[in-house]
């Protein structure tokens, strides 16, 4: 069997939660990997020592441009995430999540990069009228973050049409797993639970806990990214849901961690998320492998 030619990849946001897992997988396959990150949300301890690290900010086009030279593919994960944070800091998140993304596409196009895989979000759907949600459902974001991610997708599509830069956007549904941030004002719900569990505190749930989420393990998301980079079926600005295809209430998730639960004021968020992942199966030959119960057990074991 003919081996795949080793390639040079740029992982933008490679010190972050998902980016570091993608970097690990690429390095394991002996590809040459450069991680570009400004460490605003990423962490040095997430960096793979076998990857080259460049500390730079995607908002500075001039500074990042040299690192795109001779790169085959770009994984674009850098973002200022979290719905609530974007509501409170719309200008700051806009600069990073729209202007920064545009800089990456410009640098990729000018350097002759073959393909960009862009990390998008299910938050662009808002509160969809019908579940499971398909990629052709009308975007209806409830936050600047959701809108910013949607604009990023549209820029990717435009660069594919105008400049023939291959792009594909992956809409993640509630990513979780090892290395998800426990710090900052708005960590992911499972990491909030994990932090509270370690401190023997009650788990706090916003609202009544009946809201449901389609949780997707970081290992499955990593595999989707690498398939999207290599698949011959994509590259023309496609948008693909990456979700488990099964949702759970926050109450049920909390009980996997502890029986001590406390309810607090609700926040602005979709009540339910659930992915239709049939397009990922068709175009990428991808389907989720990690069961939620197993992923939660791994998380608790790792952090305790």
Backbone torsions as a table, in degrees:
resi	resn	phi	psi	omega
1	UNK	NA	133.3	-178.8
2	UNK	-73.5	129.9	-179.0
3	UNK	-79.7	146.9	175.4
4	UNK	-67.1	139.1	177.9
5	UNK	-66.3	135.7	178.2
6	UNK	-67.6	139.0	-173.7
7	UNK	-123.4	169.4	179.0
8	UNK	-108.6	120.6	-177.1
9	UNK	-119.3	147.1	173.9
10	UNK	-113.8	119.3	178.9
11	UNK	-106.1	105.2	-176.5
12	UNK	-90.8	114.9	-170.4
13	UNK	94.3	26.5	-175.1
14	UNK	-75.6	-3.5	174.2
15	UNK	-97.3	0.8	-179.3
16	UNK	-89.0	-175.2	-175.9
17	UNK	-56.5	-65.1	-176.8
18	UNK	-76.1	-40.7	-177.8
19	UNK	-58.4	-36.9	-179.5
20	UNK	-69.5	-33.9	177.0
21	UNK	-68.7	-39.4	176.8
22	UNK	-63.7	-44.1	178.4
23	UNK	-58.4	-46.5	179.5
24	UNK	-56.5	-43.7	-177.3
25	UNK	-67.9	-40.1	179.6
26	UNK	-66.4	-43.5	179.4
27	UNK	-62.7	-38.1	178.9
28	UNK	-60.4	-32.0	178.1
29	UNK	-88.0	9.9	175.4
30	UNK	66.2	21.6	173.2
31	UNK	-73.8	156.6	175.0
32	UNK	-84.3	120.8	-174.2
33	UNK	-123.4	131.8	171.7
34	UNK	-114.1	128.8	176.4
35	UNK	-101.2	126.2	176.2
36	UNK	-116.0	122.1	-175.0
37	UNK	-156.4	143.4	177.0
38	UNK	-94.9	0.5	177.3
39	UNK	61.9	24.2	176.8
40	UNK	-73.7	-38.1	174.2
41	UNK	-121.7	-22.9	176.4
42	UNK	-75.6	165.6	-176.8
43	UNK	-129.3	142.2	-179.6
44	UNK	-58.1	-36.0	-177.7
45	UNK	-67.9	-14.2	176.9
46	UNK	-83.1	-13.5	-174.4
47	UNK	-70.1	134.8	175.7
48	UNK	-81.5	126.2	-176.5
49	UNK	-64.8	-17.4	179.8
50	UNK	-87.3	-4.3	176.6
51	UNK	-102.3	147.0	175.3
52	UNK	-76.4	136.1	-180.0
53	UNK	-112.1	132.5	175.7
54	UNK	-124.8	121.0	176.3
55	UNK	-87.4	111.2	-178.2
56	UNK	-157.6	160.1	-175.6
57	UNK	-113.4	129.9	-177.5
58	UNK	-67.3	-10.6	176.0
59	UNK	-76.5	-10.8	-179.8
60	UNK	-108.6	91.3	-175.2
61	UNK	-59.3	-42.8	-177.6
62	UNK	-61.2	-40.2	-177.0
63	UNK	-72.9	-36.5	-175.6
64	UNK	-83.8	-23.2	-173.3
65	UNK	-52.4	-44.4	-177.5
66	UNK	-59.6	-25.0	-174.5
67	UNK	-81.8	-2.0	177.6
68	UNK	-92.4	-8.8	-178.4
69	UNK	-63.8	131.2	177.9
70	UNK	63.1	22.7	177.7
71	UNK	-92.5	134.5	179.1
72	UNK	-83.2	-41.4	-176.6
73	UNK	-147.0	147.7	-179.3
74	UNK	-119.0	128.2	170.3
75	UNK	-99.7	115.8	-172.8
76	UNK	-104.3	97.4	-178.0
77	UNK	-113.6	-14.5	-175.5
78	UNK	-59.1	130.8	178.6
79	UNK	-167.4	158.7	165.9
80	UNK	-96.9	100.2	-170.5
81	UNK	-84.2	-179.1	174.7
82	UNK	88.5	127.1	-179.8
83	UNK	-60.6	-53.4	-174.9
84	UNK	-63.1	-38.3	179.8
85	UNK	-62.1	-39.7	-179.0
86	UNK	-69.4	-30.1	177.4
87	UNK	-66.7	-38.2	-178.5
88	UNK	-84.8	-22.6	-177.8
89	UNK	-132.8	62.0	-174.6
90	UNK	-64.5	-36.5	-177.8
91	UNK	-71.5	-46.5	179.8
92	UNK	-60.5	-46.0	-178.6
93	UNK	-70.1	-32.1	178.0
94	UNK	-63.6	-42.1	-179.8
95	UNK	-61.0	-40.2	-177.8
96	UNK	-79.6	-47.2	-169.3
97	UNK	-85.5	-13.1	174.6
98	UNK	-118.8	-58.1	-179.4
99	UNK	-62.2	-42.0	179.5
100	UNK	-63.5	-41.8	179.6
101	UNK	-64.1	-42.3	178.5
102	UNK	-61.2	-40.7	177.0
103	UNK	-59.0	-41.8	179.9
104	UNK	-64.5	-41.5	179.4
105	UNK	-66.5	-40.3	177.9
106	UNK	-63.1	-47.3	-179.7
107	UNK	-63.2	-39.0	179.6
108	UNK	-65.1	-45.8	-178.5
109	UNK	-64.0	-44.2	-178.7
110	UNK	-67.8	-30.9	-178.1
111	UNK	-86.5	-6.6	179.9
112	UNK	78.0	26.8	175.6
113	UNK	-62.0	140.1	-177.1
114	UNK	-75.1	-46.9	-173.6
115	UNK	-145.9	144.0	173.4
116	UNK	-119.0	126.1	172.9
117	UNK	-103.8	116.5	-172.7
118	UNK	-102.3	132.0	177.6
119	UNK	-86.1	108.9	177.0
120	UNK	-105.9	-163.0	-171.7
121	UNK	-149.5	147.0	175.9
122	UNK	-68.4	-10.5	-179.6
123	UNK	-65.0	-14.9	178.2
124	UNK	-67.6	-20.4	-177.9
125	UNK	-77.6	-22.3	-175.6
126	UNK	64.7	-129.9	176.0
127	UNK	-103.7	88.8	-176.4
128	UNK	-64.7	147.3	-179.1
129	UNK	-71.8	-29.0	-175.0
130	UNK	-131.4	136.9	176.3
131	UNK	-121.2	148.6	-5.3
132	UNK	-67.5	152.3	-174.4
133	UNK	-87.4	134.7	178.2
134	UNK	-99.3	162.3	-177.7
135	UNK	-62.8	-25.4	-178.9
136	UNK	-89.3	6.9	174.6
137	UNK	-66.8	149.1	-177.3
138	UNK	-67.5	125.8	175.1
139	UNK	-62.8	137.5	179.4
140	UNK	-149.8	63.0	-173.7
141	UNK	-62.5	145.7	179.8
142	UNK	-104.6	8.0	-176.7
143	UNK	-152.5	158.7	172.7
144	UNK	-55.5	-38.2	-180.0
145	UNK	-59.0	-47.6	178.9
146	UNK	-60.9	-42.0	178.6
147	UNK	-65.6	-42.7	-179.4
148	UNK	-61.8	-41.2	178.7
149	UNK	-64.6	-37.4	178.9
150	UNK	-67.2	-42.1	177.1
151	UNK	-61.1	-39.8	176.9
152	UNK	-58.6	-42.0	177.3
153	UNK	-61.2	-44.0	-177.9
154	UNK	-66.1	-37.0	175.3
155	UNK	-63.9	-41.5	177.6
156	UNK	-58.9	-46.0	-179.7
157	UNK	-61.5	-43.6	179.3
158	UNK	-61.4	-42.3	-179.9
159	UNK	-66.8	-29.7	175.0
160	UNK	-69.0	-40.5	-178.4
161	UNK	-72.8	-48.8	-172.5
162	UNK	-80.6	-44.6	-171.3
163	UNK	-108.7	-0.4	-179.1
164	UNK	61.7	23.6	172.6
165	UNK	-78.7	122.0	-179.3
166	UNK	-69.5	128.9	177.6
167	UNK	-137.9	153.1	170.5
168	UNK	-148.3	135.9	-178.5
169	UNK	-110.3	131.6	-179.4
170	UNK	-110.2	121.3	179.0
171	UNK	-92.9	103.4	-179.0
172	UNK	-77.4	141.5	173.5
173	UNK	-108.7	107.2	170.4
174	UNK	45.3	69.9	179.3
175	UNK	-67.0	141.9	175.4
176	UNK	-148.1	164.5	177.9
177	UNK	142.6	-177.4	179.9
178	UNK	-60.7	138.1	179.8
179	UNK	86.3	-3.2	172.4
180	UNK	-61.5	142.6	-172.2
181	UNK	-70.3	133.7	172.4
182	UNK	-99.0	-4.7	-174.5
183	UNK	-102.9	176.2	178.9
184	UNK	83.5	177.0	-175.1
185	UNK	-78.2	-24.4	-172.4
186	UNK	-133.6	64.0	176.8
187	UNK	-71.3	165.5	178.4
188	UNK	-65.0	151.9	-173.2
189	UNK	-56.5	-40.5	-179.3
190	UNK	-66.2	-33.2	180.0
191	UNK	-75.6	-28.6	172.5
192	UNK	-63.7	-46.5	178.4
193	UNK	-60.5	-41.8	-177.3
194	UNK	-64.2	-43.0	179.8
195	UNK	-64.0	-42.4	180.0
196	UNK	-68.7	-37.5	178.5
197	UNK	-62.0	-43.5	179.8
198	UNK	-62.4	-31.7	-179.2
199	UNK	-92.2	3.8	-179.2
200	UNK	59.7	35.9	178.7
201	UNK	-100.5	159.4	173.9
202	UNK	-65.7	147.9	177.7
203	UNK	-79.6	130.1	-178.7
204	UNK	-95.9	130.0	179.8
205	UNK	-120.5	129.2	177.5
206	UNK	-77.7	137.8	-178.5
207	UNK	71.3	-146.7	-176.5
208	UNK	-98.6	-1.4	176.3
209	UNK	80.9	2.5	179.0
210	UNK	-81.6	-12.5	177.9
211	UNK	-61.2	143.8	-175.6
212	UNK	-115.3	151.7	179.8
213	UNK	-136.1	143.7	175.1
214	UNK	-95.9	98.0	-175.9
215	UNK	-86.2	134.5	-177.3
216	UNK	-125.2	126.0	-175.9
217	UNK	-71.7	144.4	-177.6
218	UNK	-60.2	-30.2	177.9
219	UNK	-65.2	-38.8	177.8
220	UNK	-69.3	-37.8	178.2
221	UNK	-66.6	-39.7	177.4
222	UNK	-59.7	-46.5	-179.8
223	UNK	-62.7	-38.3	178.2
224	UNK	-62.7	-40.7	178.8
225	UNK	-61.4	-45.3	-176.9
226	UNK	-70.1	-36.6	174.8
227	UNK	-64.6	-41.0	179.9
228	UNK	-65.4	-32.6	178.3
229	UNK	-69.5	-30.1	-172.1
230	UNK	-107.7	-12.4	-175.5
231	UNK	-69.5	138.4	176.7
232	UNK	-82.9	-6.5	-176.9
233	UNK	-87.8	-7.7	-177.1
234	UNK	-131.6	174.4	179.0
235	UNK	129.2	5.3	-176.5
236	UNK	-114.2	28.7	178.9
237	UNK	90.7	17.2	-179.4
238	UNK	-62.3	152.5	174.2
239	UNK	-119.9	128.3	-173.0
240	UNK	-133.4	129.4	174.6
241	UNK	-71.1	133.1	172.3
242	UNK	-120.5	94.3	-178.0
243	UNK	-145.4	161.8	-176.4
244	UNK	-69.8	-27.9	-177.2
245	UNK	82.5	15.1	178.5
246	UNK	-148.4	133.1	-179.1
247	UNK	-117.8	156.8	-177.5
248	UNK	-132.0	146.3	175.6
249	UNK	-72.5	153.3	177.7
250	UNK	-63.8	-32.4	175.6
251	UNK	-59.5	-43.5	-178.7
252	UNK	-67.3	-40.2	177.8
253	UNK	-61.3	-46.2	-177.8
254	UNK	-58.2	-39.9	-178.0
255	UNK	-67.3	-18.5	174.5
256	UNK	-72.1	-19.7	-179.5
257	UNK	-100.1	-44.2	-173.6
258	UNK	-164.8	160.7	175.4
259	UNK	-94.9	-8.8	179.6
260	UNK	-88.4	108.5	-174.1
261	UNK	-130.7	143.5	179.3
262	UNK	-134.4	136.3	-177.7
263	UNK	-101.2	136.6	-179.0
264	UNK	-125.7	176.7	-175.7
265	UNK	-57.8	141.6	178.5
266	UNK	-70.4	160.7	175.5
267	UNK	-121.6	169.6	178.3
268	UNK	-74.5	113.5	-178.8
269	UNK	-162.6	156.5	174.1
270	UNK	-62.3	145.8	179.4
271	UNK	-75.7	-35.2	-176.7
272	UNK	-140.1	144.8	170.0
273	UNK	-130.6	140.0	177.0
274	UNK	-160.9	122.5	-175.0
275	UNK	-90.7	140.0	160.7
276	UNK	-91.0	110.5	-175.2
277	UNK	-103.2	20.5	-177.4
278	UNK	-65.6	-31.3	179.6
279	UNK	-69.2	-37.2	177.0
280	UNK	-63.2	-39.3	178.1
281	UNK	-65.2	-40.5	-176.8
282	UNK	-73.1	-48.8	-173.3
283	UNK	-86.2	-33.6	-173.9
284	UNK	-109.7	-7.5	-173.1
285	UNK	57.0	40.0	-177.4
286	UNK	-111.8	139.1	168.1
287	UNK	-148.6	151.0	-177.1
288	UNK	-66.4	144.4	-179.8
289	UNK	-115.2	-24.3	-174.0
290	UNK	-93.0	118.6	175.8
291	UNK	-73.8	144.5	-176.7
292	UNK	-57.1	-44.2	-178.7
293	UNK	-58.9	-40.2	179.1
294	UNK	-69.5	-39.7	179.3
295	UNK	-64.1	-40.0	178.8
296	UNK	-67.4	-42.1	177.9
297	UNK	-59.3	-42.5	179.1
298	UNK	-62.5	-42.4	-178.9
299	UNK	-61.7	-48.3	-179.0
300	UNK	-63.6	-43.3	179.5
301	UNK	-62.7	-42.0	-177.3
302	UNK	-66.5	-46.8	-174.0
303	UNK	-85.0	-17.9	177.5
304	UNK	-91.8	NA	NA
